[in-house]
Each structure stands twice: as structure tokens, then as C-alpha cells.
């Protein structure tokens, strides 16, 4: 666990910036998903429910992909130097 935390702390500045913007993008999609799911509560349309769930899944997927790809790209950069 300590190796993972130290690896995340030693990320390249550009890689860290891309990961941060990726998290912001994922958070924005999650907020849209929450808004859609709240509108499902008020309107009761099944389409809104499925759209909200798909957006929430996409948000979680994007956030995990940004973390994994950021760590992999950072490892590749450090091996080539």
C-alpha cells in the first residue's frame, strides 16, 4: 500500500495535471448523472433512470481509467529517461 501511495505522490507534473483534469471531468459527469437521477425521482420516466445510471457508470469508469493510465504513462516516462 505504501508503494502505491508513494508512486502517486511522485507523478510527473504534466501527468498529474492531466489526471486532475480527468477527475474534474469525471466529477462533472457524475454531477450531471445526479441531476438526471433527481429528475427521475420527480418525473418517474424509466428513460431518465437508465440514462442516469449509464452516466454514473461512465463517470466511475473514466475516473479509474485516468488513474490507471496516469500511473502507467508515468512509469513509461521514467523508464525511458
Order of alpha helices (4+ residues) and beta strands (2+ residues): alpha-alpha-alpha
